[in-house]
């Protein structure tokens, strides 16, 4: 039963979705938005859909889609329709829906709500430069908007490159009716003639997102606040097609302690980090629920089923929730204490103690041990979290480089592996060599920093194999932390 009367105006079945772009590691923000979509769907007996928005081929990463599935399943969320489980509204991967977008761009050209734009990159750059100089206008100058249709058709037929742009209304307002925020009114004068279809025939986010939400019969778009600036453009698109809009709900964004949007520079943002750091999936989900919503009665610990039962949009708070690791750890502790010993043993053995993990570690240590009792002391850093560097500070140096620059240099290495797909010793070594060369550091100094930073020790099994087994999440976290420790002269512990 719907408790919130404002939601009953949608006289259609509740169908909600998340639409992540597979561009990197699975983000906690994805789990947070998935949670609210899932809980709302389950509360009202609706359908929860997962759609992969992978039309930006320059950013899409092959391994990322599977990681999204794995991470969401790890926290305990599942979807009724999606690329991997199918469903009646597929395909659910945008890269497989190309003809649908082309067809819809054509519908808008035919009804005069969109037009082909043949402007070259040079012309657009010249327009921008002039606008900056004269401090007039912004965005596209609508040069091609008045092209006669026959000319546009002829030029397209002759093979000239074009994009398709929305012919945005020139005057008036567009109102976004956000169920959490009320009406947001925007002067259309601020809205550019958005590109809908790029010159390679691929749709932009705006076109693909609106077309899919409509065709997949999405009733409520529940997404993060960061998309709110796109929503007026989406409303214009719904109007241009003559379609019924979904209900809009923009959830508050997760934030760093300084209130900026949550970022990997200030907080680990990958769901896999929390998994590898020993956070229990239910604790993470419970924590994410508390970020935007309150259970009532000051209750902070609750199950997913309990949340589904009492869920109501009225208890969403819009203030920017701070993603506070201490709070998460506090909640995790409560979950741990509530496990019986058998459950705790299972949780632990299913974590980094699992057999596959040992099968990766043992090749690194077998030749170095004489007795089994040496294994645990020798491999302790594969199972611990943040390391204590106080005893090895003297080794965290590069001759003649100021500590602040050593710290910055280390972060540059992290940036390098972030930019690469996959995770292997060969990749890590290749990047480490290129990194030392770029900084003018001797490999023996650079590699020692990586070794001490990632293991807390001066001697370890082969460095890059060790980092490969430690995994991206733990390696990234340790190197970022040790960079801070170095830059602060050991003050940050
Ligand atoms: N592809 C967008 C994302 O990466 C989807 C935003 C939306 O939900 O509309 O989050």
Boltz pocket constraint, residues with backbone or C-beta under 6 A from the ligand:
constraints:
  - pocket:
      binder: B
      contacts: [[A, 17], [A, 18], [A, 19], [A, 20], [A, 21], [A, 53], [A, 209], [A, 222], [A, 223], [A, 224], [A, 227]]
      max_distance: 6.0
